[in-house]
Amino acid sequence: MQADLIIVGAGMVGSALALALQEQGLDILLIDGGSLSVTPFDPAAPFEPRVSALSIASQRVLERLGVWPGVAARRSSPYAEMRVWDGCGTGQIHFSAASVHAEALGHIVENRVVQDALLERLHDGPVGLLNHARLEQLRRSGDDWLLTLTDGRQLRTPLLIAADGANSAVRRLAGCATREWDYLHHAIVTSVRCSEAHQATAWQRFTDDGPLAFLPLAGPAGEHWCSIVWSATPGEAERLMALDDAGFCVELGKAFEHRLGQVLHADPRLRIPLRQRHAKRYVEAGLALIGDAAHSIHPLAGQGVNLGFLDAAVLAEVLLHAQARGERLADERVLSRYERRRMPHNLAMMAAMEGFERLFQADPLPLRWLRNAGLDWVDELPEAKALFVRQALGLSGDLPELARA
């Protein structure tokens, strides 16, 4: 089987890229190791434990791709406020969408909701979909890539896109080098119900063990459901995972200083080891890495999928402009335009998250005083806070056409 373009990985980022390119007359094949069927939505079903904090830039991309109505028809929770404080001191900061005349800072959406809305659009379009297709071998064959699947089928393409996540098989089989390190922390994720409403606010407390976030969800119990991301050392995470539900709710409430009252219920928990990873190059001849296949960052600010959507939007823009000029899409010089636009932005975001993580894990008293004083100082500077808010909205820097108003 041959295609002009093969995208490996039909997650949120790979699916978005396929949709962005589907009307350009290219023979596109999107393959994934799992099912590509759309899950019927049940508003009474429990929340999926994995959620994303979609920025306004990501929302615009999904709107332009015709996907956002499918998200809105399921469930999403806009949030207009963000409150961050240091659990080891008195420093705190409050961000508001109103400070930049915006209605929301973003939306908390279950990954499955976004995925199904994307697949719904893909099933109505011309993109070829190949599910349960797991990559086993990858090699160059002339100017093409030859993919061999575990069932023996072979696929051929001049342009291969790796959108297959942090543990990308394409990146590994193609021999793409990465820089990576272990954060020595695990993230516990689940959904919880609190006695007090979340107030359409994203809450984050920095604890001795790591950051703890309560992200607002839109559920059948009104504003009482939150998605939590609790970063802890491996030993502490193991202890928390071993607790029964009642014990976990008690520990979680204490760690969160009961800002939303008692934690009344917790859904089943997942534990995810945290690792930073960044490919040294995003491209080579006939190959491009996007999303988590190119970079994975600390979930501190929920920016991972937003970076991925911008990767997909920029790569689509680069390819469409090259096609209009009659250039060969698989040419490394063409693909390098994508790398030049995205790598600096991704590295800057990764460095910022790394800096925050290290600062708030620092034990020396002078650093603790500095971060508390810094939070309070910035909280008194409307211009500085507005700059942070624009970053959170994803509307600064080199925006692709799909993310512009």
Protein Blocks (a to p, Z undefined) as FASTA:
>chain_A
ZZfbdcehjafklmmmmmmmmmnopacddddfbdcbdcdddfkbccdfbdcdddfklmmm
mmmnommmmmmmmcccddfbdcdddfkbmbdcdddfklnopabfbdcddfklmmmmmmmm
mmmmmbdcdehiacfbdcdehjbccdddfkopacddfbdcdfebjklfklmmnopacddd
dehiacdddddddfbdeklpacddddfkbccdddddddfkljmbccddddddfklmmmmm
mpcfklmmmmmmmmnoomnopafbdcddddddddddddfbfbdehiacehjlloccdfkl
opmmmmmmmmmmmmmmmmmmmmmnopafklmklmmmmmmmmmmmmmmmmmmmmmmmmmmm
pmblklmmmmmmmmmmmmmmmklmmmmmmmmnopgcjddfklpZZ
